[in-house]
Amino acid sequence: MYQPSHLASLVPTMQSFIESATQNLDTPIEDIIFSNLSLRLATDLIGDAAFGVNFGLSKPHSVCESMKSANNINGGGGSGCGSGGDEVSDFINQHIYSTTQLKMDLSGSFSIILGLLAPILQEPFRQILKRIPGTMDWKIERTNKKLSGRLDEIVKKRMEEKNRTSKNFLSLILNAKESRTVSENVFSPDYISAVTYEHLLAGSGTTSFTLSSIVYLVVGHPDVEKKLLYEIDGFGPHDLTPTAQDLH
């Protein structure tokens, strides 16, 4: 569990991403898919906290831009958004694609759907289907391998940096490893990649789903929405930052 003091220190970072993402919402050019917006917000925030990298997904451009880039990459065409083919852009686009393909409807992978009906058959069918080009299981397996490879590149690049900050998760682990305060066998390169991979993917997915679910449920109850807005607005001016005590 994060301590309130640590969460409070992240509020200004959260606020900057939220302001950037919502800059053009007053006059939207297209419909806003909130689940995509919340995924982009969560990914940017965790990317900053975990990697010390601003992926730029919250910048005020087309909400579908990252999805289009990801689909192009997965299909073999186009490069990532931002700086072309660099490893960070490719990694984050693969992440967006991977997360949005985890569906429970008929457009999802057959093994996931089968797992709902007959759980014991899910893994055997997944092992078979991931070897058949064109299936959703094959696409997900291919994307996960690309994600893992891209993450290894990011970790390797960060390991080669001489002057790292200690403000992000990855740098803290690498600094601890190099300071010999923990056994090098504990923080092996594979372990560091796995932990960072899980930190970003699991954290952004669950945070995005929680935010989207809350909004979906609240808008169905106008009286609850009114109370929620009243409580938020009653906290104070928009530029007032919550303290650790407020969060507690």
C-alpha positions as CSV (number, residue, x, y, z in Angstrom):
1,M,0.0,0.0,0.0
2,Y,1.2,3.5,-0.8
3,Q,1.5,5.9,2.1
4,P,-0.7,9.1,2.0
5,S,2.4,11.3,2.0
6,H,3.7,9.5,-1.2
7,L,0.3,9.8,-2.9
8,A,0.1,13.5,-2.0
9,S,3.5,14.0,-3.7
10,L,2.0,12.5,-6.9
11,V,-1.0,14.8,-6.9
12,P,0.7,17.6,-8.9
13,T,1.8,15.0,-11.5
14,M,-1.7,13.6,-11.7
15,Q,-3.1,17.1,-12.1
16,S,-0.8,18.0,-14.9
17,F,-1.8,14.9,-16.9
18,I,-5.5,15.4,-16.2
19,E,-5.3,19.1,-17.3
20,S,-3.5,18.1,-20.5
21,A,-5.9,15.3,-21.4
22,T,-9.0,17.4,-20.7
23,Q,-7.8,20.5,-22.4
24,N,-10.1,20.2,-25.5
25,L,-13.0,18.4,-23.9
26,D,-15.2,21.6,-23.7
27,T,-15.4,21.6,-27.6
28,P,-14.8,17.9,-28.6
29,I,-14.2,17.3,-32.3
30,E,-15.2,13.6,-31.8
31,D,-16.9,11.4,-29.3
32,I,-14.7,10.7,-26.3
33,I,-14.4,7.0,-25.3
34,F,-13.8,7.4,-21.5
35,S,-12.2,3.9,-21.1
36,N,-9.5,4.9,-23.7
37,L,-9.0,8.3,-22.0
38,S,-8.6,6.8,-18.5
39,L,-6.2,4.1,-19.9
40,R,-4.1,6.9,-21.4
41,L,-4.1,8.9,-18.2
42,A,-3.2,5.9,-16.0
43,T,-0.5,4.8,-18.4
44,D,1.1,8.3,-18.5
45,L,1.0,8.6,-14.7
46,I,2.4,5.1,-14.0
47,G,5.0,5.6,-16.9
48,D,6.2,8.7,-15.1
49,A,6.3,7.0,-11.7
50,A,7.7,3.6,-12.9
51,F,10.0,4.6,-15.7
52,G,10.5,8.3,-15.3
53,V,9.3,8.6,-18.9
54,N,6.4,10.8,-20.2
55,F,4.7,8.8,-22.9
56,G,2.7,11.8,-24.0
57,L,-0.6,9.9,-24.4
58,S,-2.5,12.5,-22.4
59,K,-1.6,15.3,-24.8
60,P,-4.6,16.9,-26.4
61,H,-4.7,15.1,-29.8
62,S,-7.2,12.6,-31.2
63,V,-8.4,10.1,-28.6
64,C,-8.1,7.3,-31.3
65,E,-4.6,8.3,-32.4
66,S,-2.7,5.8,-30.2
67,M,-5.1,3.0,-31.0
68,K,-4.5,3.6,-34.8
69,S,-0.8,3.7,-34.3
70,A,-0.9,0.4,-32.3
71,N,-3.1,-1.3,-34.9
72,N,-0.7,-0.2,-37.6
73,I,2.3,-1.6,-35.7
74,N,0.6,-4.9,-35.0
75,G,-0.4,-5.2,-38.7
76,G,3.1,-4.4,-39.8
77,G,2.5,-0.9,-41.1
78,G,3.4,2.5,-39.7
79,S,5.5,3.3,-36.7
80,G,4.7,4.6,-33.2
81,C,3.2,8.0,-32.4
82,G,5.7,10.6,-31.4
83,S,9.3,9.9,-32.4
84,G,8.8,7.3,-35.1
85,G,10.3,3.9,-34.3
86,D,11.9,4.6,-30.9
87,E,11.5,1.8,-28.3
88,V,9.3,3.9,-25.9
89,S,6.8,4.8,-28.6
90,D,6.5,1.3,-29.9
91,F,6.3,-0.2,-26.4
92,I,3.4,2.1,-25.3
93,N,1.5,1.5,-28.5
94,Q,1.8,-2.2,-28.1
95,H,0.6,-1.8,-24.5
96,I,-2.5,0.1,-25.6
97,Y,-3.2,-2.5,-28.2
98,S,-2.7,-5.4,-25.8
99,T,-4.9,-3.9,-23.1
100,T,-7.8,-3.0,-25.3
101,Q,-7.8,-6.5,-26.9
102,L,-8.6,-8.2,-23.5
103,K,-12.3,-8.5,-24.3
104,M,-15.0,-10.9,-23.0
105,D,-17.2,-10.5,-26.1
106,L,-17.1,-12.4,-29.4
107,S,-14.4,-10.1,-30.7
108,G,-12.0,-11.3,-28.0
109,S,-9.7,-14.3,-28.1
110,F,-11.4,-17.7,-28.5
111,S,-9.5,-19.2,-25.6
112,I,-10.7,-16.5,-23.2
113,I,-14.3,-17.0,-24.3
114,L,-13.9,-20.8,-24.0
115,G,-12.4,-20.3,-20.5
116,L,-15.7,-18.8,-19.4
117,L,-17.6,-21.9,-20.5
118,A,-15.0,-24.6,-19.8
119,P,-12.0,-23.3,-17.8
120,I,-10.1,-26.5,-18.1
121,L,-9.9,-26.2,-21.9
122,Q,-8.7,-22.6,-22.0
123,E,-4.9,-23.2,-21.7
124,P,-4.7,-26.2,-24.1
125,F,-6.7,-24.2,-26.7
126,R,-4.6,-21.1,-26.1
127,Q,-1.4,-23.1,-26.7
128,I,-2.8,-24.4,-30.0
129,L,-4.4,-21.1,-31.2
130,K,-1.4,-18.9,-30.5
131,R,0.5,-20.9,-33.1
132,I,-2.1,-20.3,-35.8
133,P,-1.5,-17.0,-37.7
134,G,-4.5,-14.6,-37.8
135,T,-6.2,-15.8,-34.6
136,M,-6.7,-13.3,-31.8
137,D,-4.7,-15.6,-29.5
138,W,-1.8,-15.4,-32.1
139,K,-2.1,-11.6,-32.2
140,I,-2.1,-11.3,-28.4
141,E,0.9,-13.7,-28.1
142,R,2.8,-11.8,-30.7
143,T,2.0,-8.4,-29.1
144,N,3.1,-9.7,-25.6
145,K,6.5,-10.8,-27.1
146,K,7.0,-7.4,-28.6
147,L,6.0,-5.7,-25.3
148,S,8.6,-7.8,-23.4
149,G,11.3,-7.1,-26.0
150,R,10.6,-3.4,-26.0
151,L,10.6,-3.3,-22.2
152,D,14.0,-5.1,-22.1
153,E,15.4,-2.3,-24.3
154,I,14.0,0.4,-22.0
155,V,15.5,-1.3,-18.9
156,K,18.8,-1.8,-20.7
157,K,19.0,1.8,-21.7
158,R,18.2,3.0,-18.2
159,M,20.8,0.7,-16.8
160,E,23.5,2.3,-19.0
161,E,22.6,5.8,-17.7
162,K,25.2,7.2,-15.3
163,N,23.2,9.9,-13.6
164,R,19.8,8.5,-12.8
165,T,17.2,10.2,-10.6
166,S,15.7,8.4,-7.7
167,K,12.2,9.6,-8.4
168,N,10.9,6.6,-10.3
169,F,10.4,2.9,-9.6
170,L,12.9,1.6,-12.2
171,S,15.7,3.9,-11.1
172,L,15.2,3.0,-7.4
173,I,15.6,-0.7,-8.2
174,L,18.6,-0.2,-10.3
175,N,20.3,2.1,-7.8
176,A,19.6,-0.4,-5.0
177,K,21.1,-3.2,-7.2
178,E,24.3,-1.1,-7.9
179,S,24.7,0.1,-4.3
180,R,24.9,-3.6,-3.2
181,T,22.3,-2.9,-0.5
182,V,20.6,-6.0,-1.8
183,S,21.9,-9.2,-3.4
184,E,22.4,-8.9,-7.1
185,N,20.8,-12.3,-7.4
186,V,17.5,-10.8,-6.2
187,F,17.4,-8.0,-8.8
188,S,18.5,-9.9,-11.8
189,P,17.9,-8.3,-15.3
190,D,15.0,-10.7,-15.9
191,Y,13.4,-9.9,-12.5
192,I,13.7,-6.1,-13.1
193,S,12.1,-6.4,-16.5
194,A,9.3,-8.6,-15.2
195,V,8.5,-6.4,-12.2
196,T,8.5,-3.2,-14.3
197,Y,6.4,-4.8,-16.9
198,E,3.8,-5.9,-14.3
199,H,3.9,-2.5,-12.6
200,L,2.9,-0.7,-15.8
201,L,0.5,-3.1,-17.4
202,A,-1.3,-4.4,-14.3
203,G,-1.4,-0.9,-12.7
204,S,-2.7,1.0,-15.7
205,G,-5.3,-1.6,-16.6
206,T,-6.9,-1.9,-13.2
207,T,-6.8,1.8,-12.6
208,S,-8.4,2.5,-16.0
209,F,-11.1,-0.1,-15.4
210,T,-11.9,1.2,-11.9
211,L,-12.2,4.8,-13.1
212,S,-14.4,3.8,-16.1
213,S,-16.6,1.6,-13.9
214,I,-17.1,4.4,-11.3
215,V,-18.1,6.9,-14.0
216,Y,-20.5,4.3,-15.6
217,L,-22.2,3.6,-12.3
218,V,-22.3,7.2,-11.1
219,V,-23.9,8.7,-14.3
220,G,-26.8,6.2,-13.8
221,H,-27.7,7.8,-10.5
222,P,-28.0,11.6,-10.9
223,D,-28.5,12.1,-7.1
224,V,-25.2,10.4,-6.4
225,E,-23.5,12.4,-9.2
226,K,-24.8,15.6,-7.6
227,K,-23.5,14.7,-4.2
228,L,-20.1,13.6,-5.6
229,L,-19.6,16.9,-7.5
230,Y,-20.7,18.9,-4.4
231,E,-18.1,17.1,-2.3
232,I,-15.3,17.6,-4.8
233,D,-16.2,21.3,-5.4
234,G,-16.5,21.8,-1.6
235,F,-12.8,20.8,-1.1
236,G,-11.6,24.2,-2.1
237,P,-10.3,26.2,-5.1
238,H,-9.1,24.3,-8.2
239,D,-5.4,25.1,-7.5
240,L,-5.5,23.8,-3.9
241,T,-3.4,20.6,-3.7
242,P,-4.6,17.9,-1.2
243,T,-2.2,17.1,1.6
244,A,-1.4,13.7,3.0
245,Q,-3.8,14.4,5.9
246,D,-6.6,15.3,3.4
247,L,-6.1,12.0,1.6
248,H,-5.9,10.1,4.9
